[in-house]
Amino acid sequence: MKRNNAFMISICILIVTLIATSFMSREVEAAANNPLFMFEYKKISYKYDDMNLVNTNYFDSSEEWDSISKGSNNNSVNSAAITYIYVSELNVEEQLNTISLSWTEQPFAESYFVYQIDPDNHDNRLVIGEFDNNTLNCNLEACFGSTYLYEIRCKYGNHLSSGTQSDEILFTNGSVKCSLENMDSGVSIAWNTIDNVDYYNVYFVEDDTSTLITTTTESSYLYDKVVDCNQYSFIVTAVVGEIESKMTDPSTIDYTKPKPPTPSITPTPKPSPKPSVKPTAKPTPKPSTKPTPSTKPTNKPMPKPEPNESGVSGFIDRLYSLVLGRPADQGGKDYWMNQVMKEGKTGADIAKGFLFSPEFLSKDMDNGAFLEILYNVFFDRASDAGGKDYWLGKMAGGMSKQDVIMGFINSTEWANVCLTYGIPSGGTGIPNKTIEPNEKVIAFATRLYTTCLERNVDQGGLKYWSTELANMRVSGTKAAWGFFFSDEMINKNLSNDIYITRLYRTFMGREPDKGGFDYWMGRFASGATREEVFYGFANAPEFAKICADYGIVK
């Protein structure tokens, strides 16, 4: 009777084991088909002899396990176990102008991927970087008034874990950096604009006391209450709603009234190579060598060129096709367009975002297939045998995919690709090809002659400016500067009202309205320079649209 009871207990144990085995096998199969889960599984073979467990075998590879015919041995019971691996916590801490991320260590992780997530569409991710398994934190630049959301995944083998997200935060621990410049009529205070900001506060600092002197939505301010050879200090803050950015150490300048110009210095360097006919409107000079005629203010750095919107659209469509092998979805494309047009990301940033996206990593490509993608993306061609063998050797020697990608990003070929689409490459390569200007670019250059100089084009000048614009050597703003502050324009000695009218026609494509005209005339009456008024028009949304319509960078 005891022998029968023991036999029945063994049979029950065997049945329970078989049921559990079937359930666990289904779990393994389901998880293995989901590329977003990173997993390590030990497939186990139990061997029984007279109902007693005598051997346990572990199979670490799926190939080894799949070679076993399940159930082929009546004396074996097969089961599988799966372990899910992920980062359990991602912490976010605000520091001055930066966000500090830290995460818990995952013992099985080989590296960690950090992503920035679009708060409005959580499906859109931009890769921040890949960190080795000894790194558990990173510091990222942050912009005051912006909302940030991050995600971390860990990598094991060729698999990527599910994501762990941080809390969403509105970054308020930012500051505004300003630059100071001596002008004839005072100290010019300038700063970079910040998206989503309502307005800026400008403070005069004296004896550690900050006094608010103006509130403005502009990106510069002229402080004219100056005395020669005195020192002046200022702080600029940004305001979003009721939140004001941090006050940092003030910017200080020793005010010295600029000396009169020296006409004997050649005002405009010649273009190289020289056009067959010298352009009438000359290229923008370097500030250090350009004198200041009586009708022209001191030069200052040009604003950062903005990419061409239609070119960026084609650039992103190309990455969807070459990297992900599918057409762009509208939500994703809008996200990447915003990253370039509003966040200032380069071609390299966007390409890395695609190549380190969960969708691409889930393809689990070998090194050869991965390199073929890189050649098509960055060189616009298939690989050559010598080049591909070189990179395969580097990867076999331990070079990371991120370092390999940087090698492609810093190439002349990538610079040429980005030039074609009108987007900054983000690499160190210099384009070695010249793009012939199309009808739209030629029309933009022609328009500068008619709206600014109010005359017909000369063919040498038109060819020069059209070629410079087409090859992104000058932006629309820089070309307009070359016309408005050319010797020809200066010698016209235009009155302020005519000058404003020509700015409206050039930058807004229309005649001035009374309110706007009165505003700018008031600025001149208050001591604003023509340079400052020029920048006020150059930063107008209307001019950005004009540049986009003509297919050039602003």
C-alpha positions as CSV (number, residue, x, y, z in Angstrom):
1,M,0.0,0.0,0.0
2,K,2.8,2.4,0.9
3,R,4.6,1.5,-2.4
4,N,1.4,2.3,-4.3
5,N,1.0,5.6,-2.5
6,A,4.6,6.6,-3.3
7,F,4.1,5.6,-6.9
8,M,0.9,7.7,-7.2
9,I,2.7,10.7,-5.6
10,S,5.5,10.4,-8.2
11,I,3.0,10.3,-11.0
12,C,1.3,13.4,-9.7
13,I,4.6,15.3,-9.4
14,L,5.4,14.3,-13.0
15,I,2.0,15.5,-14.3
16,V,2.4,18.9,-12.5
17,T,5.9,19.3,-13.9
18,L,4.6,18.6,-17.4
19,I,1.8,21.2,-17.1
20,A,4.2,23.8,-15.7
21,T,6.7,23.0,-18.4
22,S,4.2,23.6,-21.2
23,F,3.1,27.0,-19.6
24,M,6.8,28.1,-19.2
25,S,7.6,27.1,-22.8
26,R,4.8,29.2,-24.1
27,E,6.1,32.2,-22.1
28,V,9.5,31.8,-23.5
29,E,8.2,31.6,-27.1
30,A,6.1,34.7,-26.6
31,A,8.9,36.7,-25.0
32,A,11.4,35.6,-27.7
33,N,9.1,37.0,-30.3
34,N,9.0,40.4,-28.6
35,P,12.1,42.4,-29.5
36,L,11.4,45.1,-26.8
37,F,12.2,42.6,-24.0
38,M,15.7,41.7,-23.1
39,F,15.9,38.2,-21.8
40,E,18.3,35.5,-20.8
41,Y,16.8,32.0,-20.7
42,K,18.2,28.7,-19.4
43,K,16.5,25.8,-21.1
44,I,16.6,22.8,-18.9
45,S,16.4,19.1,-19.6
46,Y,15.3,16.9,-16.7
47,K,16.2,13.2,-16.9
48,Y,14.4,10.8,-14.6
49,D,15.3,7.2,-13.6
50,D,12.6,5.4,-11.8
51,M,11.0,8.7,-10.9
52,N,14.1,10.1,-9.3
53,L,15.9,13.2,-10.8
54,V,19.4,12.1,-11.7
55,N,20.6,14.8,-14.2
56,T,19.9,18.4,-15.2
57,N,21.4,19.9,-18.3
58,Y,21.4,23.7,-19.1
59,F,21.4,25.0,-22.7
60,D,22.5,28.6,-23.0
61,S,21.9,29.1,-26.7
62,S,18.6,28.9,-28.5
63,E,20.3,26.9,-31.3
64,E,21.4,24.2,-28.9
65,W,17.9,24.0,-27.4
66,D,16.2,24.0,-30.8
67,S,18.3,21.0,-31.9
68,I,16.6,18.9,-29.3
69,S,13.4,17.3,-30.4
70,K,11.0,18.0,-27.6
71,G,9.4,14.8,-26.3
72,S,11.7,12.5,-28.3
73,N,12.8,10.8,-25.2
74,N,10.0,9.5,-23.0
75,N,12.3,9.6,-20.0
76,S,13.0,13.3,-20.4
77,V,10.9,16.3,-19.4
78,N,11.8,19.6,-21.0
79,S,11.1,23.0,-19.5
80,A,12.3,26.6,-19.9
81,A,12.8,29.5,-17.6
82,I,13.0,33.1,-18.5
83,T,14.5,36.1,-16.6
84,Y,13.3,39.6,-17.5
85,I,16.1,42.2,-17.3
86,Y,15.4,45.9,-17.1
87,V,16.6,49.0,-15.2
88,S,14.3,49.4,-12.2
89,E,14.7,53.2,-11.6
90,L,15.7,56.3,-13.5
91,N,16.2,59.4,-11.4
92,V,16.2,63.0,-12.6
93,E,17.7,66.0,-10.8
94,E,17.8,69.6,-11.9
95,Q,21.2,71.4,-11.8
96,L,22.1,74.8,-13.2
97,N,21.5,74.6,-17.0
98,T,21.7,70.8,-16.9
99,I,19.7,67.7,-15.9
100,S,21.5,65.0,-14.1
101,L,20.2,61.4,-14.8
102,S,21.2,58.4,-12.6
103,W,20.0,54.8,-12.7
104,T,20.3,51.6,-10.8
105,E,22.8,49.0,-11.9
106,Q,21.6,45.9,-13.8
107,P,24.0,43.1,-13.2
108,F,23.4,41.4,-16.6
109,A,23.5,44.7,-18.7
110,E,26.4,45.2,-21.1
111,S,25.5,48.8,-21.8
112,Y,22.7,51.4,-21.3
113,F,20.8,53.5,-23.8
114,V,19.4,56.8,-22.7
115,Y,16.6,58.4,-24.8
116,Q,14.8,61.8,-24.7
117,I,11.1,61.3,-25.3
118,D,8.7,63.8,-26.8
119,P,6.3,64.7,-24.0
120,D,3.5,65.2,-26.5
121,N,4.0,61.9,-28.4
122,H,5.7,59.2,-26.3
123,D,6.4,57.1,-29.3
124,N,9.0,59.6,-30.5
125,R,12.5,59.1,-29.0
126,L,15.8,60.8,-29.7
127,V,18.9,58.8,-28.6
128,I,21.1,60.7,-26.1
129,G,23.9,58.2,-25.9
130,E,25.1,54.7,-25.2
131,F,26.9,54.2,-21.9
132,D,29.0,51.2,-20.8
133,N,28.0,49.0,-17.8
134,N,30.4,50.9,-15.5
135,T,28.5,54.2,-16.0
136,L,25.4,54.8,-14.0
137,N,24.8,58.6,-14.6
138,C,25.1,61.4,-17.1
139,N,24.6,65.2,-17.3
140,L,22.6,66.7,-20.1
141,E,22.2,70.3,-21.2
142,A,18.7,71.7,-20.5
143,C,16.8,74.8,-21.6
144,F,14.8,76.9,-19.2
145,G,11.0,76.6,-19.7
146,S,11.2,73.3,-21.6
147,T,9.6,70.0,-20.6
148,Y,11.8,66.9,-20.4
149,L,11.1,63.2,-20.3
150,Y,13.7,60.5,-20.4
151,E,13.8,56.7,-20.8
152,I,16.6,54.2,-20.2
153,R,17.0,50.7,-21.6
154,C,19.7,48.2,-21.1
155,K,21.4,46.0,-23.7
156,Y,22.3,42.4,-23.3
157,G,23.7,40.6,-26.3
158,N,21.7,41.8,-29.3
159,H,18.6,42.4,-27.3
160,L,17.2,45.6,-25.8
161,S,15.2,45.8,-22.6
162,S,11.8,47.4,-22.2
163,G,12.1,51.1,-21.2
164,T,12.0,52.6,-17.8
165,Q,10.9,56.2,-17.9
166,S,11.7,59.2,-15.6
167,D,9.2,61.6,-14.2
168,E,8.3,64.4,-16.6
169,I,9.7,67.7,-15.5
170,L,9.4,71.4,-16.4
171,F,13.0,72.6,-16.3
172,T,13.3,75.8,-14.2
173,N,16.9,75.8,-13.1
174,G,18.2,77.5,-16.2
175,S,19.9,80.8,-16.9
176,V,20.3,83.2,-19.8
177,K,23.8,84.0,-21.1
178,C,24.3,87.5,-22.5
179,S,27.0,89.2,-24.5
180,L,28.0,92.8,-24.3
181,E,29.4,95.1,-27.0
182,N,30.5,98.7,-27.0
183,M,28.4,100.8,-29.5
184,D,28.6,104.5,-30.3
185,S,25.4,105.2,-28.4
186,G,25.9,102.8,-25.4
187,V,26.3,99.1,-24.5
188,S,24.5,96.5,-26.6
189,I,23.2,93.6,-24.6
190,A,22.4,90.5,-26.7
191,W,21.2,87.0,-25.8
192,N,20.0,83.8,-27.5
193,T,16.3,83.4,-27.7
194,I,14.6,80.5,-25.9
195,D,11.5,78.7,-27.1
196,N,8.3,79.0,-25.1
197,V,9.6,82.1,-23.1
198,D,7.1,84.9,-22.6
199,Y,9.6,87.7,-22.1
200,Y,13.0,88.7,-20.8
201,N,14.1,90.9,-17.9
202,V,17.3,93.0,-18.2
203,Y,18.9,94.0,-14.9
204,F,21.6,96.6,-14.3
205,V,24.0,95.4,-11.6
206,E,25.9,97.9,-9.3
207,D,27.4,97.1,-5.9
208,D,25.8,93.6,-5.9
209,T,22.3,95.2,-6.3
210,S,20.3,94.2,-9.4
211,T,17.8,96.8,-10.8
212,L,15.3,95.9,-13.5
213,I,15.8,98.3,-16.4
214,T,13.5,96.8,-19.0
215,T,11.2,93.9,-19.9
216,T,11.3,92.9,-23.6
217,T,10.4,90.1,-26.0
218,E,13.4,91.1,-28.2
219,S,16.8,89.3,-28.2
220,S,18.8,92.5,-27.6
221,Y,18.7,95.8,-25.7
222,L,20.7,99.0,-26.0
223,Y,21.7,100.6,-22.7
224,D,22.5,104.2,-23.5
225,K,23.0,105.7,-20.0
226,V,26.8,105.3,-20.3
227,V,29.9,107.4,-19.5
228,D,33.1,106.8,-21.4
229,C,35.7,104.6,-19.5
230,N,33.2,103.3,-16.9
231,Q,32.4,99.7,-16.1
232,Y,28.9,98.3,-16.5
233,S,27.4,94.9,-15.5
234,F,24.1,93.3,-16.6
235,I,22.1,90.1,-16.0
236,V,19.3,88.8,-18.3
237,T,16.6,86.4,-17.2
238,A,13.8,84.6,-19.0
239,V,10.2,84.4,-17.7
240,V,7.6,81.7,-18.4
241,G,4.3,82.3,-16.7
242,E,5.3,83.2,-13.1
243,I,8.6,81.4,-13.2
244,E,11.8,83.4,-13.8
245,S,15.2,81.8,-14.7
246,K,18.1,81.8,-12.3
247,M,20.3,84.9,-11.9
248,T,23.9,84.0,-12.5
249,D,27.1,86.1,-12.3
250,P,26.7,89.3,-14.2
251,S,28.3,90.0,-17.6
252,T,30.7,93.0,-17.3
253,I,32.2,95.4,-19.9
254,D,34.5,98.4,-19.7
255,Y,32.7,100.9,-21.9
256,T,35.0,102.8,-24.3
257,K,33.4,104.7,-27.1
258,P,34.4,103.1,-30.4
259,K,37.0,105.1,-32.4
260,P,36.1,106.7,-35.7
261,P,36.5,104.5,-38.8
262,T,39.7,104.3,-40.7
263,P,38.6,104.6,-44.4
264,S,42.0,103.5,-45.7
265,I,41.3,99.9,-44.6
266,T,39.7,98.0,-47.4
267,P,36.2,97.5,-46.2
268,T,35.2,94.3,-48.0
269,P,37.4,91.2,-48.7
270,K,37.2,89.9,-52.2
271,P,35.4,86.6,-52.8
272,S,37.6,83.6,-53.7
273,P,37.6,82.5,-56.4
274,K,36.9,85.9,-57.9
275,P,33.9,86.0,-60.3
276,S,34.5,86.9,-63.9
277,V,32.6,90.2,-63.1
278,K,33.0,91.7,-59.7
279,P,29.7,91.5,-57.7
280,T,28.3,94.9,-56.9
281,A,26.9,93.7,-53.5
282,K,29.9,92.3,-51.6
283,P,30.1,89.3,-49.2
284,T,29.8,89.9,-45.5
285,P,33.2,91.1,-44.0
286,K,34.9,89.9,-40.9
287,P,34.1,92.3,-38.0
288,S,37.8,92.8,-37.2
289,T,38.7,94.3,-40.6
290,K,35.6,96.2,-41.5
291,P,35.6,99.9,-40.8
292,T,32.5,101.7,-39.6
293,P,31.4,104.4,-42.2
294,S,29.3,107.2,-40.8
295,T,26.1,105.6,-41.9
296,K,26.9,102.0,-40.8
297,P,27.1,100.6,-37.3
298,T,29.7,98.2,-36.1
299,N,29.3,94.6,-37.3
300,K,28.4,91.8,-35.0
301,P,28.2,88.0,-35.5
302,M,25.5,86.8,-37.8
303,P,22.6,84.6,-36.4
304,K,22.9,80.9,-36.7
305,P,21.6,79.8,-40.1
306,E,18.3,77.9,-40.0
307,P,18.0,74.7,-42.2
308,N,15.9,74.6,-45.3
309,E,12.5,73.1,-44.4
310,S,11.8,71.3,-47.7
311,G,15.3,69.9,-47.7
312,V,15.0,68.7,-44.1
313,S,11.7,67.0,-45.1
314,G,13.5,65.0,-47.8
315,F,16.4,64.2,-45.5
316,I,14.1,62.7,-42.9
317,D,12.1,60.7,-45.6
318,R,15.4,59.3,-46.8
319,L,16.4,58.1,-43.3
320,Y,13.0,56.4,-42.8
321,S,13.6,54.5,-46.1
322,L,17.3,53.6,-45.7
323,V,17.4,52.9,-41.9
324,L,13.9,51.6,-41.0
325,G,12.9,50.4,-44.5
326,R,9.5,52.0,-44.5
327,P,7.7,55.3,-45.3
328,A,7.6,58.0,-42.6
329,D,4.6,58.1,-40.3
330,Q,3.3,61.6,-39.8
331,G,3.8,61.8,-36.1
332,G,7.3,60.6,-36.2
333,K,8.2,62.9,-39.1
334,D,6.8,65.9,-37.4
335,Y,8.9,65.1,-34.3
336,W,12.1,64.9,-36.3
337,M,11.3,68.0,-38.3
338,N,10.9,69.8,-35.0
339,Q,14.2,68.5,-33.7
340,V,16.0,70.1,-36.7
341,M,13.9,73.3,-37.3
342,K,13.3,74.3,-33.7
343,E,15.8,72.4,-31.5
344,G,18.8,73.0,-33.8
345,K,19.7,69.3,-34.2
346,T,22.2,68.5,-37.0
347,G,22.1,65.8,-39.7
348,A,24.4,63.7,-37.5
349,D,22.0,64.0,-34.5
350,I,19.1,62.8,-36.5
351,A,20.9,59.9,-38.2
352,K,22.1,58.7,-34.8
353,G,18.5,59.0,-33.5
354,F,17.4,56.6,-36.2
355,L,20.3,54.2,-35.9
356,F,19.9,53.8,-32.1
357,S,16.1,53.7,-32.1
358,P,14.5,50.7,-30.6
359,E,12.9,49.9,-34.0
360,F,16.2,49.7,-35.8
361,L,18.0,47.9,-32.9
362,S,15.3,45.3,-32.9
363,K,16.3,44.2,-36.4
364,D,19.3,42.6,-34.8
365,M,21.7,43.0,-37.8
366,D,25.1,41.4,-38.0
367,N,28.1,43.8,-38.5
368,G,28.1,43.3,-42.3
369,A,24.5,44.3,-42.7
370,F,24.9,47.2,-40.3
371,L,27.9,48.6,-42.3
372,E,25.9,48.3,-45.5
373,I,23.2,50.6,-43.9
374,L,25.9,53.1,-42.9
375,Y,27.4,53.2,-46.4
376,N,24.0,54.0,-47.9
377,V,23.1,56.5,-45.3
378,F,26.3,58.4,-45.0
379,F,28.0,57.8,-48.4
380,D,24.9,57.5,-50.5
381,R,26.3,54.3,-52.1
382,A,26.9,50.7,-51.5
383,S,30.1,49.6,-49.7
384,D,33.4,48.9,-51.4
385,A,35.1,45.7,-50.5
386,G,38.3,47.4,-49.1
387,G,36.4,49.9,-47.0
388,K,33.9,47.4,-45.6
389,D,36.7,45.0,-44.7
390,Y,38.5,47.8,-42.9
391,W,35.4,48.6,-40.7
392,L,34.7,44.9,-40.1
393,G,38.2,44.5,-38.8
394,K,37.8,47.5,-36.5
395,M,34.6,46.1,-35.1
396,A,36.1,42.6,-34.6
397,G,38.8,44.4,-32.6
398,G,36.3,45.9,-30.3
399,M,35.4,49.2,-31.8
400,S,31.8,50.1,-30.8
401,K,29.1,50.9,-33.3
402,Q,28.9,54.4,-32.0
403,D,32.6,55.0,-32.8
404,V,32.2,53.5,-36.2
405,I,29.2,55.8,-36.9
406,M,31.3,58.8,-35.9
407,G,33.9,57.8,-38.5
408,F,31.2,58.0,-41.2
409,I,29.8,61.3,-39.8
410,N,33.2,63.0,-40.1
411,S,33.6,62.2,-43.7
412,T,33.5,64.4,-46.8
413,E,30.8,62.2,-48.3
414,W,28.4,62.9,-45.4
415,A,29.1,66.6,-45.7
416,N,28.1,66.3,-49.4
417,V,24.9,64.5,-48.5
418,C,23.8,67.1,-45.9
419,L,24.7,69.9,-48.3
420,T,22.3,68.4,-50.9
421,Y,19.5,68.6,-48.3
422,G,20.4,71.9,-46.9
423,I,21.1,70.7,-43.3
424,P,24.2,71.1,-41.2
425,S,26.1,67.8,-41.2
426,G,27.3,67.8,-37.5
427,G,30.6,66.3,-38.6
428,T,34.1,67.7,-39.4
429,G,34.0,66.8,-43.1
430,I,34.1,69.6,-45.7
431,P,32.0,69.2,-48.9
432,N,34.1,68.8,-52.0
433,K,31.3,69.3,-54.5
434,T,29.5,72.4,-55.8
435,I,25.8,72.5,-56.2
436,E,24.5,74.5,-59.2
437,P,21.8,77.0,-58.1
438,N,18.3,76.2,-59.2
439,E,15.7,78.6,-60.4
440,K,14.4,79.3,-56.9
441,V,17.8,80.2,-55.5
442,I,18.5,82.5,-58.4
443,A,15.1,84.1,-57.9
444,F,16.0,84.8,-54.3
445,A,19.2,86.5,-55.2
446,T,17.5,88.5,-57.9
447,R,14.9,89.6,-55.4
448,L,17.7,91.1,-53.2
449,Y,18.8,93.3,-56.1
450,T,15.2,94.6,-56.7
451,T,14.0,95.0,-53.1
452,C,17.2,96.3,-51.5
453,L,19.2,98.1,-54.2
454,E,16.2,98.7,-56.4
455,R,18.0,97.9,-59.7
456,N,18.5,95.1,-62.2
457,V,21.0,92.4,-61.5
458,D,24.5,92.3,-62.9
459,Q,25.3,88.7,-64.1
460,G,28.6,88.4,-62.2
461,G,27.1,89.4,-58.9
462,L,24.0,87.2,-59.5
463,K,26.1,84.1,-60.2
464,Y,28.2,84.7,-57.2
465,W,25.4,85.1,-54.7
466,S,23.3,82.3,-56.2
467,T,26.2,79.9,-56.0
468,E,27.0,80.9,-52.4
469,L,23.4,80.4,-51.3
470,A,23.0,77.1,-53.1
471,N,26.1,75.7,-51.4
472,M,25.1,77.0,-47.9
473,R,28.3,79.2,-47.7
474,V,26.0,82.1,-46.9
475,S,22.5,82.1,-45.5
476,G,19.5,84.2,-46.6
477,T,20.2,86.6,-43.7
478,K,23.9,86.8,-44.5
479,A,23.2,87.5,-48.1
480,A,20.8,90.3,-47.2
481,W,23.4,91.7,-44.9
482,G,25.9,91.8,-47.8
483,F,23.4,93.9,-49.8
484,F,22.1,96.2,-47.1
485,F,25.7,97.1,-45.9
486,S,27.4,97.1,-49.3
487,D,29.3,100.2,-50.4
488,E,26.6,100.7,-53.1
489,M,23.8,100.8,-50.4
490,I,25.8,102.9,-48.0
491,N,26.6,105.5,-50.7
492,K,22.9,106.0,-51.3
493,N,22.7,107.6,-47.9
494,L,19.1,106.6,-47.4
495,S,16.8,108.3,-44.9
496,N,15.5,106.1,-42.0
497,D,12.0,106.0,-43.5
498,I,13.2,104.7,-46.9
499,Y,15.6,102.3,-45.1
500,I,12.6,100.8,-43.1
501,T,10.5,100.5,-46.2
502,R,13.2,98.5,-48.0
503,L,13.5,96.2,-45.0
504,Y,9.8,95.5,-45.1
505,R,9.9,94.7,-48.8
506,T,13.0,92.5,-48.4
507,F,12.2,90.6,-45.2
508,M,8.4,90.6,-45.1
509,G,7.5,90.9,-48.8
510,R,5.1,93.8,-48.3
511,E,4.8,97.5,-47.7
512,P,5.1,98.7,-44.1
513,D,1.9,99.0,-42.0
514,K,1.5,102.2,-40.0
515,G,1.9,100.7,-36.6
516,G,5.0,98.8,-37.5
517,F,6.5,101.7,-39.4
518,D,5.9,104.1,-36.4
519,Y,7.4,101.5,-34.1
520,W,10.7,101.3,-36.0
521,M,10.9,105.0,-36.5
522,G,10.5,105.3,-32.8
523,R,13.4,102.9,-32.3
524,F,15.6,105.1,-34.4
525,A,14.5,108.2,-32.5
526,S,15.5,106.3,-29.3
527,G,19.0,105.7,-30.6
528,A,18.7,102.3,-32.2
529,T,21.3,101.6,-34.9
530,R,20.6,100.4,-38.4
531,E,22.3,97.1,-37.5
532,E,19.9,96.5,-34.6
533,V,16.9,97.3,-36.8
534,F,18.2,95.0,-39.5
535,Y,18.3,92.1,-37.1
536,G,14.8,92.9,-35.9
537,F,13.6,92.3,-39.4
538,A,15.9,89.4,-40.1
539,N,14.5,87.4,-37.2
540,A,10.9,87.9,-38.4
541,P,8.8,84.7,-39.0
542,E,7.8,86.2,-42.4
543,F,11.4,86.1,-43.6
544,A,11.8,82.5,-42.4
545,K,8.8,81.6,-44.6
546,I,10.3,83.5,-47.6
547,C,13.5,81.6,-47.3
548,A,11.7,78.3,-47.0
549,D,9.6,79.2,-50.1
550,Y,12.9,79.8,-52.1
551,G,14.5,76.7,-50.7
552,I,17.5,78.3,-48.9
553,V,18.7,78.3,-45.3
554,K,17.6,81.4,-43.3
